[in-house]
Amino acid sequence: MDPSSPNDQAKFAQALTLPEVYAWMNTGPDGLSHSEAFERLKIHGRNVLPRVDAGRFPALAANFTHLMAMLLWAGGSIALLAGLPELGVAIWLVNLINGLFSYWQEHKAERLSWPWPGCCQPRCRSSEEEKIAGSWPKNWSQVT
């Protein structure tokens, strides 16, 4: 069985024993030979995680549309309908402040996490104990 989608491949690989993983990946406990590592680099390219940027508005909107936020919006509306405008507005303000704070926190965490690849040089170890240098992209905004 050779699964095609990345999710299927991950599930398949997790169910294998270590010798089966080696056979599936055409490798062994000593790693790849120097020539095999360069051959795979030519075939598959660099092992780089792409930066996914869905945009600012969807990230902001997600903080106001999850289940707890929707319950708070509904609770504020019910409070208004029940004749308690102060409570309704207070609930909505709590939801608004929580959503904005969560977005700001996520944005800061994302900005802090992307410089990390630049702080160390990626390398892999081949079976001949040679270090094969890699490289990170210079400009993360150009990674797709």
HELIX and SHEET records of a PDB file:
HELIX    1   1 PRO A    6  GLN A   14  1                                   9    
HELIX    2   2 LEU A   18  MET A   25  1                                   8    
HELIX    3   3 HIS A   34  HIS A   44  1                                  11    
HELIX    4   4 ARG A   56  THR A   65  1                                  10    
HELIX    5   5 LEU A   67  LEU A   81  1                                  15    
HELIX    6   6 PRO A   85  SER A  113  1                                  29    
HELIX    7   7 TRP A  116  CYS A  119  5                                   4    
HELIX    8   8 TRP A  140  GLN A  142  5                                   3    
SHEET    1   A 2 ARG A 123  ARG A 125  0                                        
SHEET    2   A 2 LYS A 131  ALA A 133 -1                                        
END                                                                             
